[in-house]
Amino acid sequence: MNILLVGGSCSLINSMILKLRKEGHRVFLLTGDKYRHNKYERVFEKYEFSYDCENLNDILESVNADVTILMGAFDTNYRWDGEEREIVLFISHLVNILVAYSVKNKKRLIFLSSDEIYNGNYTEDIKEEEPFSGVGIRADALSQAEEICDNFRINRSLDIITLRLDHLYNIPKERKDVNNICADMCLNCMCDGHIKAKTDHTFSLLYENDAVEYIYQFIKTSNHKYSLYNLSSNDVVSEVKLAAMIQKAMEIESNIVAFSDSNGRCVLSGNRFEREFGVHAFGNLEKNIKDMVSYMKKHESVFLKGDDLKLSWWKMLYEKWKWLIRTLFPFFENLVCFVPFFMMNNRTVGSEYFANLDPFLLYVLLFAIVYGQQQATFSAILAVAGYMFRQMYTRSSFAVLIDYNTYVWIAQLFILGLVVGYMRDQIRIMRLESQELEEHLHRQIVDIRDINESNVRVKEVMEQQLIDHKDSIGKIYSITAGLEQRMPDEVIFYAVEMLGKLMKTKDVALYNVVSKDYARIFSASSQKARSLGNSIRYREMTDIYDALKEQKVYINKKMDEQYPLMARGIYEGEEVQMIVMMWGLSWEKMTLGQANFLTVVSYLIQNAVLRAQRYMQALEEKRYSQNSRILEPEAFESLVQAYMKAKLKNLVECVLIKVDVQNSEYQKTDEQMSGYMRDSDYMGMLPDGNLYVLLTNTTREGAVIVQDRFEKNGYKTEYVEMMSVCHRE
């Protein structure tokens, strides 16, 4: 199983690492601090990141833990020195972990709490359902943490277990490990010969090894009945009795100072756990107290002065000369192994079946493969000495030395040994280089990741500054003020384009309200923005209409595909004149802040749009020919150019058709055909003297219907490219 431990360095987490490794599990560790680099027992992978880091989701996803254990009350990353900010950090970090866990890993999570959530006098053992009664910042934080874990478990259907450890104690290794009542009493006795004890305080002590065994039951079990368990023992003792046990074990002159306090009997009931798992504590309190006292007295200087733990003389000697021992050990091993191979060689000489077997060659090859060239050379020298010695049993030394077979055998032995040893050394060097390169690349990746995290934080700050700058009222006004520089015919088209830029969406539509029921599209920036059609009955869009009536921004919180994501009206007085509709907004943009932002932008655009409309109405008599709807050449050309530019930017769909009719019949044509045209269509003359019809929000295919109507009334028409008739930019 993959087990993820989350917490700072302490005796409990190290004991759990050893237990889990012993049981064959793969242990991962999230330290919660990037800079301390505290010592832990060896784990499969250690992540030195804070609990609020941006990579928390990636870490949980990468580990894919079957069980995640939060040290909670025993996490040494928090300094409970009376400051309330520790509660904020503790709770916020817990929520970060639970959120990431609920997203990336929905397996089991165990949170460790303690007995500190209770205070007072309880005549009976405290069961899991008992309300919190703890006093102090730490107790408040733990009680809130338990409630948060339970809320996540219920609301998100997660497998979260909370375990309360009752007065956990262990044998400390140094002064910073003195964090329980037993060790604290021992230290006080060693320091000033006094042991302070509350007269009425009675509790149960849980030894660390027992706690680790209890927690492991929840790791290996597939099912459990409850989400909250008290982990306690049968070692119920009063403070006065505990002080007496420590005083007896210390065997020095000391006094017990008893005093009264609000604390009384406060023992957690472990019946629920014992009934379900059938596991009982196996630690002996008196023996553990004696062991603790013995260790602390033996290393008195460590606890009283904080000195480093002193090693025994033979350990110090080993630490000093262990490099020499490691260097000489292969030579010693070589000598020891030479003896059996020499005996094998003596047995095979003259043997009918093993005469061709060369034990010395096997001996040299063995050490060449295991240790390389150096030991291959040494073993070859020993083999030559053994060979010479064996040959002198039957021949003189001179005869052996002048025998060329001897030198052939020696050459064979050294060549094979050195070649195999060389290959082994090269393979080892390649592996070391590969490992060194891998470690180097890993360090680079870590550095790059750290740099990237820093860059990401800086980038987010700069982005926020940039967003704040872009979204400032002054910046918005400078953008929208550009509408004032446009021709009246162009204002509305550029308003759509400007809304898209400010709201960061490509899908914006502007509908012109033609009656109390209907609105007709005037301009749209994409096909998505035209999805509702050229005309809409906005009163039937109940949610949008209610928002428009109250002059509010409509937000599509239900994500109804038939409605835009946001909508806002442009008003003149109390009457809505135009409707702005938007699609393509990210979920982050659909907030009250963005709604207020759209309101501000709409007000600024509203002034320019309404001013343009009033200007057009004021010049209406000059724009139209006498007693007709036919626009004069100057006005019509300006209008066509505005639509042409908007069409090039995909802000509008329009078609220009030419009507083949004499100048004298323009008035008649207007009277006869104006009833077949929409209010949003325009008829006018261009400088070439011909009569044209501008069909807005119409495609080439839709214009065919209008052309058929003209032809049925005796007027020939033809489609005209706008560029061919517009002479001004």
ZIDAMO-V30391 format. One record per run of one state. SS is the DSSP state (A for helix, B for strand, O for the rest). FROM is the first residue (numbers start at 0). TO is the last residue. If there is no record, write none. Layout:
ss,from,to
SS,FROM,TO
SS,FROM,TO
This chain:
ss,from,to
O,0,0
B,1,5
O,6,9
A,10,21
O,22,24
B,25,31
O,32,43
B,44,49
O,50,54
A,55,62
O,63,65
B,66,69
O,70,70
A,71,73
O,74,83
A,84,103
O,104,106
B,107,113
A,114,116
O,117,124
B,125,125
O,126,135
A,136,154
O,155,157
B,158,164
O,165,166
B,167,168
O,169,173
A,174,176
O,177,179
A,180,191
O,192,192
B,193,197
O,198,200
B,201,203
O,204,204
B,205,206
A,207,219
O,220,226
B,227,230
O,231,234
B,235,237
A,238,249
O,250,253
B,254,258
O,259,263
B,264,264
O,265,266
B,267,267
O,268,269
A,270,276
O,277,283
A,284,297
O,298,298
A,299,303
O,304,311
A,312,347
O,348,357
A,358,370
O,371,371
A,372,390
O,391,395
A,396,401
O,402,402
A,403,469
O,470,471
A,472,484
O,485,489
A,490,502
O,503,505
B,506,512
O,513,516
B,517,523
O,524,526
A,527,529
O,530,533
B,534,536
A,537,539
O,540,540
A,541,548
O,549,552
B,553,554
O,555,564
B,565,571
O,572,573
B,574,582
O,583,585
A,586,588
O,589,590
A,591,617
O,618,618
A,619,622
B,623,623
O,624,628
B,629,630
O,631,631
A,632,647
O,648,652
B,653,659
O,660,661
A,662,675
O,676,680
B,681,684
O,685,689
B,690,695
O,696,698
A,699,711
O,712,714
B,715,719
O,720,720
A,721,723
O,724,728
